[in-house]
């Protein structure tokens, strides 16, 4: 039964790559420099954890479902804290850009989706459970059309705290952000928003950090995983 027709299909956000240390690889220190921990707090003090990737000086990309309830967002890297001053959001695409005082770390170069194909090896970097940096290899297994772009599917899992973490190719370029998981019966599917969408989000207006409403494409039910290989 296809995922589109399966009544057992549902989505949930994640934010640990794998419960077994055997699943992980030693992080590439150069790549890991551009990946940060994201901690967001709402007005009641509830904490939301995620990851983010520096894509330009003072600009960090993450998923909006990590930050949309926040009245305060702080980025962490190597023991240093960087308060977020403003945020730009494309809520439907789950792509948010956080603005902070310039972080003295390199920005990731973005890889456009036209530059890779099914079978492309990639590497996942993030902060599962807001702990230390973790990395794991994976491969792109499918492209799913949405609007004028494609949602990527990879063959390795991720869990809470890794939402907004980076997927990099062998050249060290950012392919996209780990975003959500789909379940079809007993099968799990791992989805990534493409780096192209981050460029669009960076063009949205930047406003002071505050909670905002709206569901992403995968939460609203508008995304149907029609595979395009």
C-alpha positions as CSV (number, residue, x, y, z in Angstrom):
1,X,0.0,0.0,0.0
2,X,1.4,3.4,-0.9
3,X,2.1,6.0,1.7
4,X,-0.4,8.3,0.1
5,X,-3.4,5.9,0.6
6,X,-2.3,4.4,3.9
7,X,-4.7,5.2,6.7
8,X,-1.9,4.6,9.1
9,X,0.1,7.6,7.8
10,X,0.9,10.3,10.3
11,X,3.5,13.0,10.8
12,X,5.4,14.1,13.9
13,X,8.3,16.5,14.4
14,X,11.5,15.3,15.9
15,X,14.0,17.2,16.7
16,X,18.9,11.8,18.5
17,X,19.9,10.4,15.3
18,X,20.0,6.8,16.6
19,X,19.8,5.4,20.1
20,X,22.9,3.3,19.4
21,X,26.3,4.9,19.4
22,X,27.2,2.5,16.6
23,X,24.9,4.5,14.3
24,X,27.0,7.7,14.7
25,X,30.2,8.8,13.1
26,X,32.9,11.1,14.4
27,X,31.8,14.6,13.4
28,X,33.8,16.5,10.9
29,X,35.0,19.5,13.0
30,X,34.9,21.9,10.1
31,X,31.3,21.1,9.2
32,X,30.2,21.0,12.8
33,X,31.4,24.6,13.3
34,X,28.4,26.0,11.4
35,X,25.8,23.9,13.4
36,X,24.4,25.4,16.6
37,X,22.0,24.4,19.4
38,X,18.7,26.3,19.5
39,X,16.8,26.8,22.8
40,X,13.4,28.6,22.6
41,X,11.2,29.5,25.5
42,X,7.5,30.6,25.4
43,X,5.8,33.1,27.7
44,X,5.0,30.4,30.2
45,X,8.7,29.3,30.4
46,X,8.2,26.1,28.4
47,X,11.4,25.1,26.5
48,X,11.7,23.9,22.9
49,X,14.9,22.4,21.7
50,X,16.3,22.2,18.2
51,X,19.3,22.8,16.0
52,X,20.3,25.4,13.5
53,X,22.9,26.1,10.8
54,X,24.7,29.3,10.2
55,X,24.1,30.4,6.6
56,X,25.4,33.9,6.6
57,X,27.1,36.3,9.2
58,X,24.6,36.6,12.0
59,X,22.0,34.4,10.2
60,X,21.0,30.9,11.4
61,X,18.5,28.7,9.6
62,X,16.2,26.4,11.6
63,X,12.6,24.9,11.5
64,X,9.8,27.3,12.4
65,X,8.1,24.5,14.5
66,X,11.1,24.9,16.9
67,X,10.7,28.6,17.4
68,X,7.1,29.7,16.6
69,X,5.9,29.6,20.2
70,X,8.9,31.5,21.5
71,X,9.2,34.8,23.2
72,X,12.9,34.3,23.7
73,X,15.4,32.3,21.6
74,X,19.1,31.7,22.4
75,X,21.7,30.0,20.3
76,X,24.5,28.0,21.9
77,X,27.9,27.0,20.6
78,X,31.1,25.9,22.4
79,X,29.9,27.3,25.7
80,X,28.9,30.7,24.3
81,X,25.3,32.0,24.2
82,X,24.0,34.2,21.4
83,X,20.5,35.8,22.0
84,X,18.3,36.0,18.8
85,X,17.2,39.5,18.1
86,X,14.9,39.0,15.1
87,X,13.4,36.2,13.1
88,X,12.1,35.8,9.5
89,X,9.5,33.1,8.9
90,X,8.1,31.2,6.0
91,X,5.7,29.2,8.2
92,X,4.2,27.0,5.5
93,X,7.6,25.8,4.4
94,X,8.8,25.3,8.1
95,X,11.8,27.5,7.2
96,X,12.9,30.2,9.7
97,X,16.0,32.4,9.7
98,X,17.2,33.7,13.1
99,X,19.2,37.0,13.3
100,X,21.8,37.5,16.1
101,X,24.9,39.5,16.7
102,X,27.5,37.9,14.3
103,X,28.7,34.5,15.5
104,X,32.5,34.2,14.9
105,X,32.1,30.9,13.1
106,X,32.0,30.0,9.4
107,X,28.7,29.9,7.4
108,X,27.7,26.9,5.5
109,X,27.6,27.1,1.7
110,X,24.2,26.1,0.4
111,X,23.7,23.4,-2.2
112,X,20.8,23.9,-4.5
113,X,18.5,20.8,-5.1
114,X,19.3,20.7,-8.8
115,X,22.9,19.7,-7.9
116,X,22.1,16.3,-6.4
117,X,20.1,13.1,-7.0
118,X,18.8,9.9,-5.5
119,X,21.7,7.9,-4.0
120,X,23.7,11.1,-3.1
121,X,25.5,10.4,0.2
122,X,24.9,13.0,2.9
123,X,25.9,13.6,6.5
124,X,23.5,14.7,9.4
125,X,24.7,17.1,12.0
126,X,22.6,18.3,15.0
127,X,22.1,18.4,18.8
128,X,19.8,15.5,19.7
129,X,18.1,16.1,23.1
130,X,20.1,19.4,23.2
131,X,23.2,17.4,24.2
132,X,26.5,17.4,22.3
133,X,27.0,17.4,18.6
134,X,26.2,14.2,16.8
135,X,26.7,13.1,13.2
136,X,25.5,10.2,11.1
137,X,25.8,9.2,7.4
138,X,22.8,8.8,5.2
139,X,21.7,8.8,1.6
140,X,19.0,10.6,-0.3
141,X,16.4,8.0,-1.3
142,X,13.6,10.1,-2.9
143,X,12.4,13.6,-3.9
144,X,8.8,14.5,-3.2
145,X,7.2,17.4,-5.1
146,X,5.8,20.3,-3.1
147,X,4.8,23.6,-4.6
148,X,7.7,24.6,-6.9
149,X,10.3,22.5,-5.1
150,X,11.0,19.1,-3.6
151,X,11.0,17.7,-0.1
152,X,14.0,15.3,0.3
153,X,13.7,11.8,1.9
154,X,16.7,10.2,3.5
155,X,17.4,6.7,4.8
156,X,18.7,7.4,8.3
157,X,16.6,8.5,11.3
158,X,16.8,11.4,13.7
159,X,14.9,12.3,16.8
160,X,14.1,15.1,19.3
161,X,16.4,18.0,19.3
162,X,17.8,17.5,15.8
163,X,15.0,19.5,14.0
164,X,16.7,22.2,12.1
165,X,20.0,20.3,12.1
166,X,22.0,20.3,8.9
167,X,22.2,17.7,6.1
168,X,25.5,18.2,4.2
169,X,26.9,16.6,1.0
170,X,30.4,15.3,0.5
171,X,31.6,18.8,-0.6
172,X,30.5,20.1,2.8
173,X,27.6,22.1,1.4
174,X,24.3,22.4,3.1
175,X,21.7,20.3,1.3
176,X,18.8,21.0,3.8
177,X,17.4,20.8,7.3
178,X,16.2,17.7,9.2
179,X,12.5,18.4,9.7
180,X,9.9,15.7,10.3
181,X,9.2,11.9,10.3
182,X,6.3,10.1,8.6
183,X,5.1,6.7,9.6
184,X,3.3,4.3,7.3
185,X,2.4,1.1,9.2
186,X,5.7,-0.1,10.7
187,X,7.8,2.0,8.3
188,X,9.3,5.3,9.2
189,X,10.3,7.9,6.6
190,X,12.7,10.8,7.3
191,X,12.2,14.1,5.5
192,X,14.4,17.2,4.9
193,X,13.4,20.6,3.7
194,X,15.8,21.8,0.9
195,X,18.4,24.5,1.1
196,X,16.5,26.4,-1.6
197,X,13.7,27.2,0.8
198,X,16.2,28.8,3.3
199,X,17.1,31.3,0.6
200,X,13.4,32.2,0.2
201,X,13.0,32.5,4.0
202,X,16.0,34.8,4.2
203,X,14.1,37.2,1.9
204,X,11.1,37.4,4.3
205,X,10.8,40.4,6.7
206,X,12.8,40.2,9.9
207,X,10.8,41.1,13.0
208,X,11.4,41.0,16.8
209,X,11.1,37.6,18.3
210,X,7.5,36.8,19.4
211,X,5.2,33.8,19.2
212,X,3.3,33.4,15.9
213,X,0.6,31.1,14.5
214,X,0.4,28.9,11.5
215,X,1.1,25.3,10.5
216,X,3.7,24.0,8.2
217,X,2.9,22.0,5.0
218,X,3.5,18.7,6.7
219,X,1.3,19.6,9.8
220,X,-1.6,20.9,7.8
221,X,-2.1,17.8,5.6
222,X,-1.2,19.6,2.4
223,X,1.9,17.5,1.8
224,X,1.3,14.2,0.0
225,X,4.5,12.1,-0.5
226,X,4.3,11.5,-4.2
227,X,7.8,10.2,-5.0
228,X,9.8,11.6,-7.9
229,X,13.1,9.8,-8.5
